[in-house]
Amino acid sequence: MKQSIDRILTTHTGSLPRPPDMLGLLVEEQQRRLAERSQLDDSVRAAVRDVFNQQVETGLDVVNDGEQGRVDYTVYVKDRLTGYEGESVPLGGMTDDVEFPELAELLKPFASPFQVRPTCTGPIDWMDWPAVEADIANLQAASASSNAGEVFMTSPSPGQIARFLHNEYYPTDEAYIYALAGVMKRQYDAIVDAGFLLQLDCPDLALGRHQIFSHLTLEEFRAVARMHVEALNYAVADIPADRMRMHICWGSTLGPHHTDVPIADVIDIVLTAKPCAVAFPGANPRHEHEWKVWRDLIQLPEGKIIIPGVIDSTSNFVEHPEVVCDRLVRYAGVVGKENMIAGVDCGFGTFAGRLQVDSKIVWMKLASLVEGARMASEQLWG
């Protein structure tokens, strides 16, 4: 994984807007109404190629496939793994619907059409490994003749999968998560073996606090988080740290986020994970101030890199490049300019069909990210 040696590199979190025609085909596939699978496969290949090229043209340094062929960043594994034949269970744990009913009503149009989250009722194993191979092949084809700096591919962590897909088969949560770790290891290894950086999506280490484990004390939740990180490290034991990065967040929902756990309460545990880089939100109104944590509470371990979000992925405001620049200069002042990459708070297409930011505005925001990083680089390197 490259460092920001002579300028601040730029990237994003993973998901990007999907073309409307492909979304329709994804809906048909999930509803078992898709007449011709090749039509969706062709659409996904074209979408990956187009979104990859648009990232490069925008000026991003570390790019990916935009998660184009997936219905979301986690639950898609239900169609690739055995064991998920139980009843669909709502995510639960969210206080917004009860506490803010008017907001819940307002946000109904933003809901994703993909809400099936079956429980685990049997042993987990690979059922559709060719789907993983297709993801890798699509990204390899898109990047083959590109001058992109680096290419990454996302994959959910064991703890994150368990957050969405509940367990009714394994005797304990720990047994379930380690079973997921053992199975997902194959996907993690395959992504790195293909020459890509592996991004492990780990919202469970932050978002899990108020969504799933709000009934626990903070110390009890921290114990859960440690176990999740230990399982993750078990799964990636054979992968060099500098071929991986991880993402934590508090969700991309348009709620108040007033129950988000402070990053100061979890970041020490997060930093024990093997990946050399950690991406986290740093631009939204609830967490922007937490750059001070790196100044006052946490010393970045040697060999680690941070990827702070410096543009918000839920707002249609286009951040001014000077705002992006100021945020980056602040972070550089506390962790060192070589130890950071400019990122985005979360994904812009976290759930297919849930549109929060206009597609055209997404690319305007990413262009502002690139320009802000250029301005910050001029200040920091002269």
N, C-alpha and C positions, 0 to 999 in steps of 0.2 A: 504494500500500500504506500503510495507516494505521499511525501510530506510537502508542505508549502515552503519550498526552499527559497525561491526568488520572488514569489507572489502568493497571494492567498488563493488556493484552489476552491472550486465551487462544485456543489453537488445538490441533490435533493433527497427526499426520504424514500421514494419508491413508486407509489402509484401516481399515474397521470390520467387526464381525461381520456375516455374511450370514445371511439366514433359511434354515433347513434345507430347506424345499421348493424354494427357488431353487437351492441347491447341487445337489440331485438333478437338476434340469434342466440345469445346467451340465455335470455329468458325462455326461449323455446326449448333449449337444451335442458335447463333445469326443470321445466314442466313436462319433459319427455314428449315434446311435440315437434322436435327437430326432424324433418324428413330426410335431410341429406347432411351428414356430418362433415363432408368435405367442404361444404359451403362455409361453415364456421371456421374450419381449419384454414382455409384460404383467407378469410377475413382477418383472422388473428395474425397470420404471417404478414399481411399487408399493414396492419395496424402497428405491429412491432417495428417494422421497417420505417414507417412514417414517423412514429414518435421518437425513435432513436435518432433519425436524421434531424428532427426538429430540435432535439436537445443539443446536438452538436452545433447546429446553425445558430442557436441562441447563445452559445459560448460556454456551456457547462463543461467542466473538466471530467467529472466522474458520472457516467450515465448508465442507463439500464433499459429494460424492455417496457417500462411503465406499467408492469403487471397487467398487460392488455388482455390476455386470455383468461384471467381469473375473475371470479365473481367478487372476491374480496381478498384480503391479505392473509386470512387464517382459515376460514371455514371451508375453503375450496378443497382442503385435504380430505373432507368427508367422502368425496367422490373418488379418491385415489387410494384410500386405506380401507381394510376390512374392519369390522367391529362396530361400525356406526349404523346400526339398524333400529335403535331405540326411538322412542317418542321425541319429537322436537321440543326443546325446553327453552322458554324465553331467557334472555341473558340475565335479567333480574339485577337487583342491587342498585339500580339507579333511583335517586331520590327526586329527580326533576319532575317526573310525571305527577307525583303526589304533591310535592312542595310548590311546583309552579305549573298548575294545570293550564293556564292561558298560554304559556310558552310551549307546552307539550302540544297543544292544539295547533299553534302557529307553525310548528316544525313538522307536522304530519306529512306535508308534501315533499319534505326532504328525505323521507324514509326510503331505504333501499328496497327493491322488490324481492331481494334474496334474503329471506328471514328464516330459512330452515336450518335448525341447529340440533341434529339428532344426538342422542346420548350414546355413549359407548356401552354396548351390551355383549361384546365378545372380544376375543383376542385381536390385537392390532397387528397388521402386517400389510405389505404392499399388495394392492389389488390391480392398480393401473400405473405401473412404472413407466410404460411408454408415454404417458402424459408428461412426466418429468423430462424424459428425453426430448419430447417435442418442444417444451419450453426452452431447453438448452439449445436445441438445433435452430430455433427461430432467432434467438439472440445471437448465436454464432453467425448466422447468415446475415443478419442486419449489421453486425460489427466487422465483418470480414474485410471490407474495403474502406473502413472508416479511419480517420485520424484522431479518434477520441482518446483522451489521456488514459482513462481506465474505465472498465466496465464492471458493473456489479449486478447481482441478482439477489432478490429477497427470499427469505424463508422464515416461517414462524418458529419460535422457540417451543420446546415442549411445554413449558408453563403457560405460554400464550394459547396454545391449542387447547389445553385443559380448561382455560378460562372460558372459552366459547362452547366447547363440546364436553358436556358433563360426563362423569364416570358412574356407571352402575355395574361394572364387571370386575374391576380389580379391587383387591381387599382394602387398599388404602390409597389416598391421593398420591403419596410418594411412589407407590408401586405403579400407579397409572402413569405418572410423569416420567419415571425411568423407563417404562415400556415405550412411551412415545420417543424418548431420547434414543433408545436403541434402534427404533425403526427409522426415525428422521435422520439419523446419522448417515444413512445411505444417500439421501438427497443432499445433505450438506457437503459430503465428500465429492459427489458428482459435480456440483456447482464449481467447487474449487479445482477439481481435476480438469474441468473444461476451460480453465484459464481465467475464470471470473473471480472477483471479490465476492465473498459471501456476506450478505447483511442479514443478521438475525433480528427479527422483530420481537421485542420483549416488553410490550406495554404492561404485561402482568406485574412487572417490577415496580410500577408506579400506579397505573390505572387500577390495577387489581386491588389496591388498598380500599378504595371507596366503592368499587363495583361488586367485588366478591367477598372481601374480608373486612368489611366495615364493623362486623361484630367482634373482631379481635382487638386486643390492645396493640399499640404501636410495636412493642417488643415482640408480641406474638406474630404480627405480620412480618416483622423483620426476620424472624426465624423461618417463616414460609419462604420469603424471598431468598434467603440463603440456600434453602433446599433447591429452589428453582435454578439458581445459578450453579450449584453443584451438579445438577442433572445436565444443564447446558454444557458445562465444562467436560462432563463425561462424554457427551455426544460429539464434541469437537476436539477430543484429545489428540487426534492424529493430524489436525490442521494447524499450520503455523499461525501464530497470532496476527502476523502482519498481512495475512490473506483474509482477515475477517474484520467486520465492524458490526456494531449492534445499535439498535434504536429503542429508546424508552420514551414513553409519553403518557399523557393523561387523557388521551382521546381527542378526536377531532370534532366532537359534538359542539353544537352551538349553545350549550348551557352555561350557567354562571361559573362553574368550576370552583365553587367556594369550598368544596370538600376535598380538593386535590391535596394529596400528601406533599409537603415541601420536599424539594429535591435534596435538601440537606439531611433529611431523615432516611434516605435510601442510597445516596450516591456512593457511600463507602462500600456497600455491598455490591452495587453494580460494577464498581471498578475491580472487584475480584474475579469477574468473568474474564475469560481468556482473550476475546477479541481486542485488538490494539486500539480501536477507536470506538467512541460512544457518541451517538447522535441524540439530541434532546431538544425540546422546545425552549426557545429563548426570546421569542418575539411577541407572543401573545400577552395580553394585559395581566394575566394571572401569574406569569412566570418570568417576565422580562427582567425583573429586579434580581433574579437569582444568579446573575453573573457574579454578584458579590460573594456567593458561596465559594467560588474558586479563588477569590482574593483573601477571604477571612477564615474559612473553615477547612478547605480541602486543598492539599497540595497534589497537583497532577503527578501520578507516578511516572517514573522514567519509562520511556517507550510507549506511553499512551498518547492518544490524540483525541481532541474533542471536536465534534461537529455541531456547534450550536445552531439552532434555527434562528435566522435573522430576518425571515419574512414569515408572516402568519398564513397558514394554509386554509383558514376558515373565513377570511375577510375578503371582500371585493375591493377594498382599498388597495391601491398599488403603492407600495412603500417607495418613498423618494430614495434615490441612490445614496443621498447623504445620510439618511436614517440608517440604511444598511451599513454604510461606512462607519458611522459612529459606533454602532453595536459591535462591529468587528474589531475596531481599534480598542474598545473597552476590554474585550476578551483577550486580545493579543497582549494587552498590558499586564494581564495577570497570569497567563499560561505560556506566553511566548508565541511569537508570530508563526514559528515553524511548526507549532504543536496544535494547529487548528485548521479546519476547513469550513468554509461557509456553507450552511445548509438551510433547510426548510423545517418548520415546526413539525409537520406531519405530512401525510400523503394528500394529494389533491383529488384522488379517485379511490379513496379507501374502500368504499363499497360501490360496486358498479350500479349505476342508476341513481345514486344519491349525489345530486349536483348542488354544491354549496357555493362554489366559485365559478363564474362564467369561464368557459374554456378559453376564450380569447384573453381574458384577464389573467388566467394562469400563466400564459406565456409572457405577458407584460410584466408580471411579478418576477418571473424567473430572469427576464432580461434586466430588471432593476437589481436583482441579486448579483448578476454578473458585473454590472456597471459599478455597483457599490463596492464589490470586492476589488475591482480595478482601482477605484479611488483610494480605498484603504491601503492597498499595496503600495501606491505612490507615497502615501504618508509614512508607511512603516519601513519601506526599503529605500525611499528617496529616488 
